[in-house]
Amino acid sequence: MRGARSFILLLVIAAALGWYAYRDSKKEISTGERHDKVFDVQADQIDEISIKSESGDRTTLRKTGSDWQIVQPAPAQPDNAEVSGLTSNLASLEVQKVVDDNPADVKEYGLAEPRVAVDFKAGGRQQRLLIGNKTPPGTDLYAKLGDQKRVFLISSYLDSTFNRGTFDLRDKTVLKLDRDKIDSFEVTTPQHALKVAKQNGEWQLAAPVQARADFSAVEGLVGRLATLQMKSIAADNAADLKQYGLDKPAATVRLGSGSSQATLEVGSSSGEGAVYARDRSRPAVFTIESSLLDDLKKDAGEYRLKDLFDARSFNATRMEIVRNGQTFAFEKTKAKGKDGQDEEQWRQTSPTARDVDQGKVENLASTITGARATGFVDTTAKTGLDKPELTVAIKYEEGKKEDRVTFARSGADAYAARAGGPGAARIDTETLDSIVKALEDLK
């Protein structure tokens, strides 16, 4: 009983302490410093904004309905995120501290000739924010309203919101296409042409050869093109394309999205890791990262699938290997395991039927299906494939599909050719050596 009373007493004390802590925290919150709003306006009421940035740019944006448009210095689509940042920060802007209600001279605050001026209209009323220098600690900015003398402070992080030039405020997206609906693209350079198209959801090379495409490589390039951003505007309306190397582009890309198309032309270097480019449907010339041009100049082989087999060891059901005129065949069969349950096991069916070491045959399957090309050669190359060293056929997906690949050597090099595929693949000699060794281990 005594222990119970002590416990109850502790609970009462804890509850009292908790109440006092709660009361004090509420007091701190209620007595915290409050800041007045600079403007009595809602973000969605603002329908025009004009900015004079520190760089000297003067930009005017106007809203029609719910859509914004840059109207000065030249018509352009704005970056909606930038516009949203402007309107929301104007509506929520707070006075951190009043510096002087009636200064004799605002020059010391950098407000005699403000670095940044933001004019906006809301509900037919024109308002103006002038921004001067940073305070010595750098935590705030001196500011004032256009029709008032009072100088006050606003948070310095807002400088990056309001001090925006025309290029900062415009939409920098290069190509206007839905990324998920892109189903074809062509790349043409003075050295080569590449065509890739989607068939049944899979990317396939259509030119210069018809072949399987590397999904990751193609998706990487398509994604980069679909999200490509301008680095700068070289000319809003270029009359002479020659000075930008766009009269004879270094690369031309055509992206298809159903019946829609977009064409990007890439020209000469503009310096500092950038090249000139243009969307053929618009008159502007802009700059983009020069590394994209490097990717566009890559040989078509860079976008071909390097895997020689679609099959994998886990879904393979039959392997047939011909070497030196002898055929070795292995099939997966159902067999009783140690626990009496059915399980899949490999068994040799040719040249003789016998049980095999499961670890060794799995190693053979993994080694074969893991074979990859290091590059591709055309039919004129000497590959030795007319007299193959090995021919491997693998059935997979319950025997519904089959891959057939031949392997050969020519001098110190090794090659492989996939049935139905164009040309031949160059492979590491170690790849062929590993397959031969894995087969020998099963004898």
PyMOL commands that set and color helices and strands:
alter all, ss='L'
color gray80, all
select helices_A, chain A and resi 2-30+43-45+80-92+107-109+156-162+166-169+179-181+215-226+242-244+290-296+300-303+358-369+429-440
alter helices_A, ss='H'
color red, helices_A
select strands_A, chain A and resi 46-52+58-64+67-72+97-100+116-122+125-134+140-145+151-155+184-188+193-199+202-207+211-212+232-235+251-257+260-271+274-279+285-289+316-323+326-336+342-350+354-355+375-377+390-396+401-410+413-418+424-427
alter strands_A, ss='S'
color yellow, strands_A
deselect
rebuild
show_as cartoon
